[in-house]
Amino acid sequence: MSYTPPGWTAQHVANATADELLRLDYSTLHLIAPNAVSSPAAQDVLLGALIDERSRLERLRLKLPPQDPIFAPTTLPPSDPVHRDVLEQRKRQWLLKERERYFGDPGAPIVPTPSMPKPKPDVDAVVQVVEEAGYDDFGFAIVRLDYTDEEEWERWKGIFDTVQDQSVDECLGGAKIKDKLLTMFVEDEELQGTGWHGAVSYFSDLRANDQVSEGLDTPIILVADKTSITSLLHPTSDVKPWIWAVDLSHDWVIGDVPPVAVTPMDIYPGYFRVALEAVIPELWPLLKGTGISGLELWGGDDSVWEGP
């Protein structure tokens, strides 16, 4: 049964406009059934509130810090016009998907009910996601773009694996999933010089041919080039060792290559740097557990991402 705001009637709800709904307490809008209103714009307000509430509950379940609701009128849009346009496009896509899901089955529990799994305070988010999904293995694919020094690459892989093992060891409940941790190293000398487009295309082909297991099938892949390899083998005191996180959904074109130096950025470039120690305990559960996008993770600059 749909929620009726105080002082309203069912008829008032049915004829409500989007502006009227947005004047209500936003935290209660997800309680109003979208099929209880007749205006498509008003339905979109309620569908957006459902998306925000589901995200809030999921972040709470995984013990992640809260974030501003994306569709709330009080949430300020990005100041950069291109960044703002990209976010608006994604919001339209999310609403279309939510509309299809809701009106395909209006009775479906889009927002988790109290009977659904509750947070597990004895384990970290990565452990909870792996256990609840039942993955046989989990982790990331790493596409190698630099083939200039085989000895350095082998050293890098060994140290990288050690860092990832240690990061799982330090997680609450990490011993439960450590044996399932897997890194899929994607290596082909033809990838030398192909940049982001080559890395994404190669991985997409592997995925299309069912060569990527579910626990490693992430919307963002890791890419190792000369600068990221150097950050680990020859670290500096001011920057933690890192690797490129590359968004598969970005509109890559041939010729897009990793920058060779810190580059100021005004709009989301489709990639960012992530600290090696944050790859598994922070980045992976966000991607597999919440469906967060690369745009939402991007810090707005070229800084090394260490977690939310």
LINZIGI-V907441 format. One record per residue. N is the residue number from 1. RES is the residue in one small letter. SS is DSSP state (2 for helix, 1 for strand, 0 for the rest). PHI is phi in degrees with one decimal (999 if undefined). NEAR is the number of other ideal C-beta (glycine too) atoms within 12 Angstrom. Layout:
BEGIN
n | res | ss | phi | near
N | RES | SS | PHI | NEAR
N | RES | SS | PHI | NEAR
END
This chain:
BEGIN
n | res | ss | phi | near
1 | m | 0 | 999 | 11
2 | s | 0 | -76.0 | 22
3 | y | 0 | -73.2 | 24
4 | t | 0 | -113.9 | 21
5 | p | 0 | -58.9 | 24
6 | p | 0 | -54.5 | 12
7 | g | 0 | 85.7 | 9
8 | w | 0 | -98.0 | 22
9 | t | 0 | -118.5 | 13
10 | a | 2 | -59.9 | 18
11 | q | 2 | -67.8 | 12
12 | h | 2 | -62.4 | 21
13 | v | 2 | -61.2 | 32
14 | a | 2 | -60.9 | 22
15 | n | 0 | -99.8 | 16
16 | a | 0 | -64.0 | 32
17 | t | 0 | -94.6 | 21
18 | a | 2 | -60.7 | 25
19 | d | 2 | -63.1 | 13
20 | e | 2 | -62.3 | 23
21 | l | 2 | -64.1 | 37
22 | l | 2 | -71.7 | 24
23 | r | 0 | -84.6 | 18
24 | l | 0 | -80.7 | 30
25 | d | 0 | -63.5 | 18
26 | y | 2 | -59.9 | 28
27 | s | 2 | -69.0 | 16
28 | t | 2 | -105.2 | 21
29 | l | 2 | -63.2 | 39
30 | h | 2 | -66.2 | 35
31 | l | 2 | -81.2 | 25
32 | i | 0 | -88.2 | 36
33 | a | 0 | -68.8 | 29
34 | p | 2 | -57.8 | 40
35 | n | 2 | -80.2 | 26
36 | a | 2 | -87.6 | 29
37 | v | 0 | -113.1 | 33
38 | s | 0 | -100.2 | 19
39 | s | 0 | -77.2 | 21
40 | p | 2 | -57.8 | 18
41 | a | 2 | -65.5 | 21
42 | a | 2 | -67.1 | 31
43 | q | 2 | -61.3 | 32
44 | d | 2 | -62.9 | 29
45 | v | 2 | -59.7 | 35
46 | l | 2 | -71.8 | 45
47 | l | 2 | -65.5 | 40
48 | g | 2 | -62.7 | 37
49 | a | 2 | -65.2 | 40
50 | l | 2 | -64.1 | 38
51 | i | 2 | -60.6 | 36
52 | d | 2 | -63.9 | 35
53 | e | 2 | -68.3 | 31
54 | r | 2 | -63.4 | 31
55 | s | 2 | -63.8 | 35
56 | r | 2 | -61.5 | 28
57 | l | 2 | -66.9 | 28
58 | e | 2 | -67.9 | 31
59 | r | 2 | -66.9 | 27
60 | l | 2 | -64.9 | 23
61 | r | 2 | -62.0 | 25
62 | l | 0 | -92.8 | 37
63 | k | 0 | 58.5 | 30
64 | l | 0 | -99.2 | 29
65 | p | 0 | -64.2 | 15
66 | p | 0 | -67.8 | 15
67 | q | 0 | -135.6 | 20
68 | d | 0 | -62.9 | 19
69 | p | 0 | -63.1 | 27
70 | i | 0 | -64.6 | 34
71 | f | 0 | -94.5 | 35
72 | a | 0 | -67.5 | 27
73 | p | 0 | -66.1 | 22
74 | t | 0 | -83.1 | 15
75 | t | 0 | -82.1 | 17
76 | l | 0 | -72.5 | 12
77 | p | 0 | -74.7 | 20
78 | p | 0 | -58.4 | 24
79 | s | 0 | -73.1 | 12
80 | d | 0 | -73.3 | 18
81 | p | 2 | -62.8 | 13
82 | v | 2 | -69.6 | 18
83 | h | 2 | -57.8 | 23
84 | r | 2 | -63.9 | 19
85 | d | 2 | -64.0 | 17
86 | v | 2 | -62.9 | 29
87 | l | 2 | -64.2 | 28
88 | e | 2 | -63.1 | 19
89 | q | 2 | -63.8 | 19
90 | r | 2 | -66.6 | 28
91 | k | 2 | -62.8 | 29
92 | r | 2 | -63.2 | 19
93 | q | 2 | -64.7 | 18
94 | w | 2 | -63.7 | 29
95 | l | 2 | -66.1 | 30
96 | l | 2 | -61.6 | 20
97 | k | 2 | -65.8 | 20
98 | e | 2 | -67.3 | 34
99 | r | 2 | -62.4 | 27
100 | e | 2 | -62.5 | 17
101 | r | 2 | -68.1 | 22
102 | y | 2 | -69.6 | 30
103 | f | 2 | -76.8 | 22
104 | g | 2 | -73.4 | 13
105 | d | 0 | -153.8 | 12
106 | p | 0 | -58.9 | 21
107 | g | 0 | -89.0 | 13
108 | a | 0 | -68.2 | 19
109 | p | 0 | -78.6 | 18
110 | i | 0 | -63.3 | 32
111 | v | 0 | -96.7 | 29
112 | p | 0 | -53.2 | 21
113 | t | 0 | -94.5 | 13
114 | p | 0 | -58.6 | 9
115 | s | 0 | -80.8 | 7
116 | m | 0 | -77.5 | 16
117 | p | 0 | -52.2 | 19
118 | k | 0 | -102.5 | 16
119 | p | 0 | -56.1 | 23
120 | k | 0 | -108.1 | 21
121 | p | 0 | -67.2 | 15
122 | d | 0 | -91.7 | 15
123 | v | 0 | -137.1 | 26
124 | d | 0 | -82.6 | 33
125 | a | 2 | -56.8 | 39
126 | v | 2 | -62.1 | 46
127 | v | 2 | -66.5 | 37
128 | q | 2 | -63.5 | 35
129 | v | 2 | -64.4 | 41
130 | v | 2 | -61.5 | 38
131 | e | 2 | -68.4 | 25
132 | e | 2 | -70.8 | 26
133 | a | 2 | -80.3 | 23
134 | g | 0 | 71.4 | 13
135 | y | 0 | -67.1 | 29
136 | d | 0 | -76.1 | 16
137 | d | 0 | -148.6 | 24
138 | f | 1 | -153.2 | 41
139 | g | 0 | 145.1 | 42
140 | f | 0 | -129.0 | 42
141 | a | 1 | -90.3 | 40
142 | i | 1 | -118.4 | 40
143 | v | 1 | -93.9 | 43
144 | r | 1 | -87.7 | 40
145 | l | 0 | -107.5 | 39
146 | d | 0 | -108.4 | 33
147 | y | 0 | -125.2 | 22
148 | t | 0 | -87.1 | 16
149 | d | 0 | -149.0 | 16
150 | e | 2 | -67.2 | 15
151 | e | 2 | -64.1 | 13
152 | e | 2 | -62.6 | 22
153 | w | 2 | -63.2 | 29
154 | e | 2 | -65.3 | 17
155 | r | 2 | -62.2 | 18
156 | w | 2 | -60.6 | 33
157 | k | 2 | -60.4 | 26
158 | g | 2 | -63.7 | 18
159 | i | 2 | -69.0 | 25
160 | f | 2 | -58.0 | 35
161 | d | 2 | -59.9 | 26
162 | t | 2 | -63.6 | 20
163 | v | 2 | -61.1 | 30
164 | q | 2 | -67.5 | 38
165 | d | 2 | -59.9 | 28
166 | q | 2 | -65.1 | 20
167 | s | 2 | -65.7 | 33
168 | v | 2 | -72.9 | 35
169 | d | 2 | -56.4 | 23
170 | e | 0 | -82.7 | 21
171 | c | 0 | -79.1 | 33
172 | l | 0 | -65.9 | 21
173 | g | 0 | 82.8 | 24
174 | g | 2 | -59.0 | 28
175 | a | 2 | -61.7 | 18
176 | k | 2 | -69.3 | 25
177 | i | 0 | -121.5 | 38
178 | k | 2 | -57.4 | 25
179 | d | 2 | -69.2 | 16
180 | k | 2 | -94.6 | 29
181 | l | 1 | -66.5 | 36
182 | l | 0 | -143.3 | 28
183 | t | 0 | -111.5 | 36
184 | m | 1 | -97.5 | 28
185 | f | 1 | -83.8 | 27
186 | v | 1 | -102.6 | 33
187 | e | 0 | -129.0 | 24
188 | d | 0 | -162.0 | 19
189 | e | 2 | -59.2 | 17
190 | e | 2 | -69.3 | 16
191 | l | 2 | -77.9 | 29
192 | q | 0 | -54.5 | 22
193 | g | 0 | 81.9 | 21
194 | t | 0 | -85.5 | 30
195 | g | 2 | 66.9 | 29
196 | w | 2 | -59.6 | 35
197 | h | 2 | -60.7 | 28
198 | g | 2 | -65.8 | 32
199 | a | 2 | -63.0 | 44
200 | v | 2 | -67.0 | 37
201 | s | 2 | -63.6 | 26
202 | y | 2 | -63.6 | 35
203 | f | 2 | -65.0 | 39
204 | s | 2 | -61.7 | 24
205 | d | 2 | -66.0 | 20
206 | l | 2 | -61.7 | 25
207 | r | 2 | -64.0 | 23
208 | a | 2 | -63.1 | 13
209 | n | 0 | -98.6 | 10
210 | d | 0 | 57.6 | 10
211 | q | 0 | -101.9 | 16
212 | v | 0 | -119.2 | 28
213 | s | 0 | -70.7 | 22
214 | e | 2 | -59.4 | 20
215 | g | 2 | -72.0 | 32
216 | l | 2 | -109.5 | 34
217 | d | 0 | -87.1 | 28
218 | t | 0 | -111.5 | 39
219 | p | 0 | -74.2 | 32
220 | i | 1 | -127.5 | 42
221 | i | 1 | -109.3 | 47
222 | l | 1 | -100.9 | 44
223 | v | 1 | -131.7 | 44
224 | a | 1 | -107.0 | 43
225 | d | 0 | -120.8 | 36
226 | k | 2 | -60.7 | 28
227 | t | 2 | -68.6 | 28
228 | s | 2 | -71.5 | 41
229 | i | 2 | -62.9 | 36
230 | t | 2 | -63.0 | 25
231 | s | 2 | -62.3 | 29
232 | l | 2 | -94.9 | 32
233 | l | 2 | -76.9 | 25
234 | h | 0 | -133.4 | 17
235 | p | 0 | -69.1 | 20
236 | t | 1 | -117.7 | 14
237 | s | 0 | -72.4 | 7
238 | d | 0 | -93.6 | 10
239 | v | 1 | -136.4 | 21
240 | k | 0 | -71.5 | 24
241 | p | 0 | -54.8 | 32
242 | w | 1 | -144.1 | 37
243 | i | 1 | -145.1 | 47
244 | w | 1 | -74.2 | 44
245 | a | 1 | -107.2 | 45
246 | v | 1 | -120.4 | 45
247 | d | 1 | -80.0 | 35
248 | l | 0 | -68.6 | 34
249 | s | 0 | -84.9 | 24
250 | h | 0 | -70.4 | 28
251 | d | 0 | -85.5 | 16
252 | w | 0 | -79.7 | 28
253 | v | 0 | -128.7 | 15
254 | i | 0 | -59.5 | 14
255 | g | 0 | 107.6 | 12
256 | d | 0 | -72.4 | 26
257 | v | 0 | -128.8 | 28
258 | p | 0 | -62.5 | 37
259 | p | 0 | -69.1 | 21
260 | v | 0 | -95.1 | 13
261 | a | 0 | -149.5 | 10
262 | v | 0 | -58.9 | 17
263 | t | 0 | -123.7 | 17
264 | p | 0 | -61.0 | 12
265 | m | 0 | -135.0 | 21
266 | d | 0 | -99.7 | 18
267 | i | 0 | -130.1 | 21
268 | y | 0 | -61.3 | 31
269 | p | 0 | -88.7 | 32
270 | g | 0 | 92.8 | 33
271 | y | 1 | -150.3 | 39
272 | f | 1 | -158.1 | 38
273 | r | 1 | -92.3 | 38
274 | v | 1 | -125.2 | 43
275 | a | 1 | -63.5 | 32
276 | l | 2 | -57.5 | 42
277 | e | 2 | -70.6 | 30
278 | a | 2 | -101.0 | 33
279 | v | 2 | -56.3 | 47
280 | i | 2 | -87.7 | 47
281 | p | 2 | -72.5 | 43
282 | e | 2 | -112.8 | 35
283 | l | 2 | -71.7 | 43
284 | w | 2 | -59.9 | 49
285 | p | 2 | -66.1 | 42
286 | l | 2 | -66.0 | 37
287 | l | 2 | -70.7 | 37
288 | k | 2 | -88.6 | 31
289 | g | 2 | -98.8 | 37
290 | t | 0 | -121.4 | 32
291 | g | 0 | 71.7 | 25
292 | i | 0 | -63.9 | 31
293 | s | 0 | -95.0 | 30
294 | g | 2 | -62.5 | 33
295 | l | 2 | -60.0 | 34
296 | e | 2 | -70.2 | 31
297 | l | 2 | -79.2 | 35
298 | w | 0 | -57.7 | 33
299 | g | 0 | -82.3 | 22
300 | g | 0 | 88.5 | 20
301 | d | 0 | -153.1 | 19
302 | d | 0 | -101.8 | 24
303 | s | 0 | -69.2 | 21
304 | v | 1 | -82.4 | 30
305 | w | 1 | -74.2 | 31
306 | e | 0 | -119.2 | 24
307 | g | 0 | 137.6 | 25
308 | p | 0 | -70.6 | 26
END
